[in-house]
């Protein structure tokens, strides 16, 4: 397990990169003499290229895992340096595309390699540990990056991402000798494997979970604006983040002892319950408990999904995991879009939370369908 730390550090950089730009839009737009909407395309450029590159390239890259991890991290780090020193908005957007594509290859491949290194007995802990890096980068890294930007400008926040990526690159280069190759089929077979009914259902569960959890998180300030925690929003976000860290780190041992499908259904039930609890905005302790449970279940949901896909796709695990990671990012983006439509229609915080809980119920029902497919084999 000690060999996995470079993958964890790399995941921290990816989690930070995916979300920190959204908080820097006004500053970046002013610096590059562009509209915020144009700079905002940088978020879509990163997540879009991530979603496309992962399933197409990660499987093939797994055949030479060490070289592929090093090259993808190198490209990711250089692309972030290019972002940090962007002279124009066009250069900025181009560098975001390249960084996202590199992240799309690195993230699922590092998870697949980590699972192979750890072996069957500790696979759940390995997946949870790597995914915990994403949680740490998102939950704690983003506020740190934004604080850094307040003192030294937005370019300093992007340089922080490059520095963390460089540390992961150095660790992979120095400690990543004799990494196992990850089985992969040809391009046509990889696309067909993603389209297999079981894989499609599993990826759909991840997509719906992303819509419900990360999509709603985008509008956290809206949800908290009129409730008992309205004057303690920063504290509330930290409660959500601590819950996320507990979930991401703690799910590993459970995953090594319990069937991933059943564990996933328990997590999705907990997420639904937490999102419904967020409607009780006048009762502070219920809100705090719901925030913690929401963060915990949302971030704990990814590792079981990856475990399910690795079990179901022994000949092409990296591609399946890449599709799952893409679904998570796509779900986050779709959730943000749907949330924007509701907010623009003057939807109340209660409506936002109930809508997200309804999507979580759909994810739970889809997981029941996935279990039925396994039971009828």
C-alpha positions as CSV (number, residue, x, y, z in Angstrom):
1,X,0.0,0.0,0.0
2,X,3.0,2.3,0.6
3,X,3.6,2.3,-3.2
4,X,0.4,4.1,-3.8
5,X,1.2,7.5,-2.4
6,X,2.3,9.0,-5.8
7,X,-1.2,8.1,-7.2
8,X,-2.9,9.7,-4.2
9,X,-0.8,12.9,-4.7
10,X,-1.7,12.9,-8.4
11,X,-5.4,12.5,-7.5
12,X,-5.2,15.6,-5.2
13,X,-3.9,17.6,-8.2
14,X,-6.7,16.4,-10.4
15,X,-9.4,17.1,-7.8
16,X,-8.0,20.6,-7.3
17,X,-7.7,21.3,-11.1
18,X,-11.3,20.2,-11.9
19,X,-13.0,22.7,-9.6
20,X,-10.7,25.5,-8.6
21,X,-11.1,27.4,-11.9
22,X,-14.8,27.9,-11.2
23,X,-14.0,30.0,-8.2
24,X,-11.4,32.1,-10.1
25,X,-13.6,33.1,-13.0
26,X,-13.9,36.8,-12.3
27,X,-10.2,37.2,-11.6
28,X,-9.1,35.3,-14.7
29,X,-11.6,37.1,-16.9
30,X,-10.3,40.5,-15.7
31,X,-6.6,39.4,-16.2
32,X,-7.2,38.0,-19.7
33,X,-9.6,40.8,-20.7
34,X,-12.3,38.3,-21.5
35,X,-15.9,37.7,-20.4
36,X,-16.5,35.4,-17.4
37,X,-18.7,33.2,-19.6
38,X,-15.8,32.7,-22.0
39,X,-13.4,31.8,-19.2
40,X,-16.1,29.5,-17.8
41,X,-15.7,27.4,-20.9
42,X,-12.3,26.4,-19.4
43,X,-14.2,24.2,-16.8
44,X,-16.2,22.6,-19.6
45,X,-13.0,22.2,-21.7
46,X,-11.2,20.4,-18.9
47,X,-14.1,18.1,-17.9
48,X,-15.2,17.5,-21.5
49,X,-11.7,16.4,-22.7
50,X,-11.4,14.3,-19.5
51,X,-14.6,12.5,-20.3
52,X,-13.6,11.8,-23.9
53,X,-10.0,10.9,-23.5
54,X,-10.4,8.5,-20.5
55,X,-12.5,5.7,-22.2
56,X,-10.6,6.1,-25.5
57,X,-7.0,6.1,-24.3
58,X,-6.7,4.8,-20.7
59,X,-7.2,1.1,-21.7
60,X,-4.6,1.2,-24.3
61,X,-2.2,3.2,-22.1
62,X,-2.5,0.5,-19.4
63,X,-0.3,-1.9,-21.5
64,X,2.7,0.2,-20.5
65,X,1.4,1.5,-17.2
66,X,4.6,3.2,-15.9
67,X,5.4,5.0,-19.1
68,X,1.8,6.1,-19.6
69,X,1.4,7.4,-16.0
70,X,4.6,9.4,-16.3
71,X,3.7,10.8,-19.7
72,X,0.2,11.7,-18.7
73,X,1.4,13.4,-15.5
74,X,4.1,15.2,-17.4
75,X,1.6,16.5,-19.9
76,X,-0.8,17.4,-17.1
77,X,1.9,19.4,-15.3
78,X,3.1,21.2,-18.4
79,X,-0.4,22.1,-19.4
80,X,-1.1,23.6,-16.0
81,X,2.1,25.6,-16.3
82,X,0.8,26.8,-19.7
83,X,-2.5,27.8,-18.0
84,X,-0.7,29.7,-15.3
85,X,1.2,31.7,-17.9
86,X,-1.6,32.1,-20.4
87,X,-1.3,35.5,-22.3
88,X,-4.7,35.2,-23.9
89,X,-8.1,33.5,-23.2
90,X,-7.6,31.3,-26.3
91,X,-4.3,30.0,-25.0
92,X,-6.0,29.5,-21.6
93,X,-8.8,27.4,-23.1
94,X,-6.4,25.3,-25.2
95,X,-4.3,24.5,-22.2
96,X,-7.4,23.4,-20.3
97,X,-8.3,20.9,-23.1
98,X,-4.8,19.4,-22.9
99,X,-4.8,19.2,-19.1
100,X,-8.2,17.5,-19.1
101,X,-7.2,14.9,-21.6
102,X,-4.1,14.0,-19.6
103,X,-6.1,13.8,-16.4
104,X,-8.6,11.6,-18.2
105,X,-5.9,9.1,-19.0
106,X,-4.1,9.3,-15.6
107,X,-7.0,9.1,-13.2
108,X,-8.6,5.8,-14.2
109,X,-5.2,4.2,-15.0
110,X,-3.8,5.1,-11.6
111,X,-6.9,3.5,-10.0
112,X,-6.6,0.3,-12.0
113,X,-2.8,0.0,-11.3
114,X,-3.4,0.7,-7.6
115,X,-6.0,-2.1,-7.5
116,X,-3.6,-4.5,-9.2
117,X,-0.8,-3.7,-6.9
118,X,-2.9,-4.2,-3.8
119,X,-4.3,-7.5,-4.9
120,X,-7.8,-8.9,-4.4
121,X,-7.8,-8.8,-0.6
122,X,-7.0,-5.1,-0.3
123,X,-8.4,-3.8,-3.6
124,X,-11.2,-1.8,-1.9
125,X,-8.7,0.0,0.3
126,X,-6.5,0.8,-2.6
127,X,-9.3,2.2,-4.7
128,X,-10.6,4.2,-1.7
129,X,-7.2,5.6,-1.0
130,X,-6.6,6.9,-4.6
131,X,-10.1,8.3,-4.7
132,X,-9.6,10.0,-1.4
133,X,-7.0,12.1,-3.1
134,X,-9.7,13.5,-5.4
135,X,-11.8,14.2,-2.4
136,X,-9.0,16.0,-0.6
137,X,-8.1,18.0,-3.7
138,X,-11.8,19.1,-4.1
139,X,-12.8,19.6,-0.5
140,X,-9.7,21.0,1.0
141,X,-7.5,21.9,-2.0
142,X,-10.0,24.2,-3.6
143,X,-10.4,26.5,-0.6
144,X,-6.6,26.6,-0.2
145,X,-6.2,27.5,-3.8
146,X,-8.7,30.2,-3.6
147,X,-7.0,31.6,-0.5
148,X,-3.7,31.6,-2.3
149,X,-5.2,33.4,-5.2
150,X,-6.5,36.2,-2.9
151,X,-2.9,37.0,-1.9
152,X,-0.8,36.2,-5.1
153,X,-3.4,36.1,-7.9
154,X,-5.1,33.3,-9.8
155,X,-1.8,32.2,-11.5
156,X,-0.4,31.2,-8.1
157,X,-3.4,28.8,-7.6
158,X,-2.7,27.1,-10.9
159,X,1.0,26.9,-10.1
160,X,0.0,25.1,-6.9
161,X,-1.7,22.5,-9.1
162,X,1.4,22.2,-11.3
163,X,3.6,21.8,-8.2
164,X,1.4,19.0,-6.8
165,X,1.3,17.3,-10.2
166,X,5.1,17.6,-10.4
167,X,5.4,15.9,-7.0
168,X,3.3,13.0,-8.2
169,X,5.4,12.8,-11.3
170,X,8.6,12.6,-9.3
171,X,7.1,10.0,-7.0
172,X,5.9,7.8,-10.0
173,X,9.3,8.1,-11.7
174,X,11.3,7.2,-8.5
175,X,8.9,4.7,-6.8
176,X,7.0,3.4,-9.8
177,X,9.4,0.7,-11.0
178,X,7.9,-2.6,-12.2
179,X,4.3,-1.4,-12.2
180,X,1.9,-4.1,-13.4
181,X,0.5,-3.8,-16.9
182,X,-3.3,-3.5,-17.1
183,X,-5.0,-5.8,-19.6
184,X,-6.6,-3.9,-22.6
185,X,-8.4,-4.9,-25.8
186,X,-8.5,-3.1,-29.1
187,X,-10.3,0.2,-29.6
188,X,-13.4,-1.5,-31.0
189,X,-13.6,-4.0,-28.2
190,X,-13.1,-1.3,-25.6
191,X,-16.1,0.6,-27.0
192,X,-18.2,-2.6,-27.1
193,X,-17.2,-3.4,-23.5
194,X,-18.5,0.0,-22.3
195,X,-21.8,-0.7,-24.1
196,X,-22.3,-4.0,-22.4
197,X,-25.6,-3.8,-20.4
198,X,-24.1,-4.4,-17.0
199,X,-21.4,-1.8,-17.6
200,X,-23.9,0.7,-18.9
201,X,-26.1,0.3,-15.8
202,X,-23.1,0.7,-13.5
203,X,-21.9,3.8,-15.3
204,X,-25.5,5.2,-15.3
205,X,-25.6,4.8,-11.5
206,X,-22.4,6.8,-11.2
207,X,-23.8,9.4,-13.6
208,X,-27.0,9.8,-11.6
209,X,-25.1,9.9,-8.3
210,X,-22.9,12.7,-9.7
211,X,-26.0,14.7,-10.7
212,X,-27.5,14.3,-7.3
213,X,-24.4,14.9,-5.1
214,X,-21.9,17.0,-6.9
215,X,-24.5,18.8,-9.0
216,X,-26.3,19.9,-5.9
217,X,-23.1,20.9,-4.2
218,X,-22.6,23.6,-6.9
219,X,-25.6,25.4,-5.3
220,X,-24.6,24.9,-1.6
221,X,-24.8,28.6,-0.9
222,X,-28.3,28.8,-2.4
223,X,-29.5,25.9,-0.3
224,X,-28.1,27.4,2.9
225,X,-29.1,31.0,2.2
226,X,-32.3,31.1,4.1
227,X,-32.0,28.3,6.7
228,X,-30.6,28.1,10.2
229,X,-27.0,27.9,8.9
230,X,-27.3,31.0,6.7
231,X,-24.7,32.9,8.7
232,X,-22.4,29.8,9.0
233,X,-22.0,28.8,5.4
234,X,-18.3,28.3,5.5
235,X,-18.6,26.0,8.6
236,X,-21.4,24.1,6.8
237,X,-19.2,23.5,3.7
238,X,-16.4,22.2,6.0
239,X,-18.8,19.8,7.6
240,X,-19.7,18.5,4.1
241,X,-16.0,18.2,3.3
242,X,-15.1,16.4,6.5
243,X,-17.9,14.0,5.8
244,X,-16.5,13.5,2.3
245,X,-13.0,12.7,3.6
246,X,-14.4,10.2,6.1
247,X,-16.4,8.5,3.4
248,X,-13.6,8.4,0.8
249,X,-11.1,7.0,3.3
250,X,-13.4,4.8,5.3
251,X,-15.2,2.9,2.5
252,X,-12.1,0.9,1.6
253,X,-12.1,-1.5,4.5
254,X,-15.9,-2.0,4.2
255,X,-15.4,-2.7,0.5
256,X,-12.9,-5.4,1.3
257,X,-15.4,-7.1,3.6
258,X,-18.7,-6.6,1.9
259,X,-20.1,-7.2,-1.6
260,X,-19.7,-3.9,-3.5
261,X,-23.2,-4.0,-5.0
262,X,-24.9,-4.3,-1.6
263,X,-22.5,-1.7,-0.1
264,X,-23.3,0.7,-2.9
265,X,-27.1,0.4,-2.3
266,X,-26.6,1.2,1.4
267,X,-24.5,4.3,0.4
268,X,-27.1,5.5,-2.1
269,X,-29.9,5.0,0.5
270,X,-27.8,7.1,2.9
271,X,-27.3,9.8,0.2
272,X,-31.1,10.0,-0.5
273,X,-31.8,10.3,3.2
274,X,-29.2,13.0,3.6
275,X,-30.6,15.1,0.7
276,X,-34.1,14.9,2.1
277,X,-32.7,15.9,5.5
278,X,-31.4,19.1,3.8
279,X,-35.0,20.2,3.4
280,X,-35.2,20.7,7.2
281,X,-33.5,24.0,7.0
282,X,-34.8,25.5,10.2
283,X,-33.3,22.8,12.4
284,X,-29.6,23.3,12.7
285,X,-28.5,19.9,14.1
286,X,-30.5,18.1,11.3
287,X,-28.8,20.2,8.7
288,X,-25.3,19.5,10.1
289,X,-26.0,15.8,10.3
290,X,-27.4,15.8,6.8
291,X,-24.4,17.8,5.4
292,X,-22.0,15.3,7.0
293,X,-23.9,12.3,5.7
294,X,-24.3,13.8,2.2
295,X,-20.5,14.4,1.9
296,X,-19.7,11.0,3.3
297,X,-22.0,9.0,1.1
298,X,-21.4,11.1,-2.0
299,X,-17.6,10.6,-1.9
300,X,-17.9,6.9,-0.7
301,X,-20.0,6.0,-3.7
302,X,-17.2,6.0,-6.3
303,X,-14.9,3.2,-4.9
304,X,-17.7,0.5,-5.0
305,X,-18.5,1.4,-8.5
306,X,-14.9,1.0,-9.6
307,X,-14.7,-2.3,-7.8
308,X,-17.8,-3.6,-9.5
309,X,-16.4,-2.6,-12.9
310,X,-13.0,-4.2,-12.3
311,X,-14.6,-7.4,-11.2
312,X,-16.9,-7.5,-14.3
313,X,-14.1,-6.5,-16.8
314,X,-11.0,-8.5,-15.9
315,X,-9.7,-8.1,-19.5
316,X,-10.2,-4.4,-19.7
317,X,-10.5,-2.8,-16.3
318,X,-8.9,0.5,-17.1
319,X,-11.4,1.3,-19.9
320,X,-14.3,0.5,-17.6
321,X,-13.0,2.6,-14.8
322,X,-12.3,5.4,-17.2
323,X,-15.9,5.4,-18.4
324,X,-17.0,5.5,-14.7
325,X,-14.8,8.5,-14.0
326,X,-16.1,10.2,-17.1
327,X,-19.7,9.6,-15.9
328,X,-18.9,11.1,-12.5
329,X,-17.6,14.3,-14.1
330,X,-20.5,14.4,-16.7
331,X,-23.0,13.9,-13.9
332,X,-21.5,16.8,-12.0
333,X,-21.8,19.0,-15.1
334,X,-25.4,17.9,-15.8
335,X,-26.4,18.5,-12.2
336,X,-25.0,22.0,-12.4
337,X,-26.9,22.7,-15.6
338,X,-30.2,21.3,-14.2
339,X,-29.6,23.3,-11.0
340,X,-29.1,26.5,-12.9
341,X,-32.4,26.0,-14.7
342,X,-34.2,25.5,-11.4
343,X,-32.5,28.5,-9.7
344,X,-33.3,30.7,-12.7
345,X,-37.0,29.6,-12.3
346,X,-36.8,30.8,-8.7
347,X,-37.0,27.3,-7.2
348,X,-36.7,27.2,-3.5
349,X,-33.9,25.3,-1.7
350,X,-36.4,22.6,-0.7
351,X,-37.2,22.0,-4.4
352,X,-33.5,21.8,-5.2
353,X,-32.9,19.2,-2.5
354,X,-36.0,17.1,-3.3
355,X,-35.0,17.1,-7.0
356,X,-31.5,15.9,-6.1
357,X,-33.0,13.2,-3.8
358,X,-35.2,12.1,-6.6
359,X,-32.2,11.5,-8.8
360,X,-30.5,9.6,-6.0
361,X,-33.5,7.4,-5.8
362,X,-33.2,6.7,-9.6
363,X,-29.5,5.7,-9.0
364,X,-30.6,3.4,-6.2
365,X,-33.3,1.8,-8.4
366,X,-30.7,1.4,-11.2
367,X,-28.4,-0.4,-8.7
368,X,-31.2,-2.8,-7.8
369,X,-31.6,-3.5,-11.5
370,X,-27.8,-4.2,-11.7
371,X,-28.0,-6.6,-8.8
372,X,-30.9,-8.4,-10.5
373,X,-28.8,-8.8,-13.6
374,X,-26.1,-10.5,-11.6
375,X,-28.5,-12.7,-9.7
376,X,-30.1,-14.0,-13.0
377,X,-26.9,-15.1,-14.6
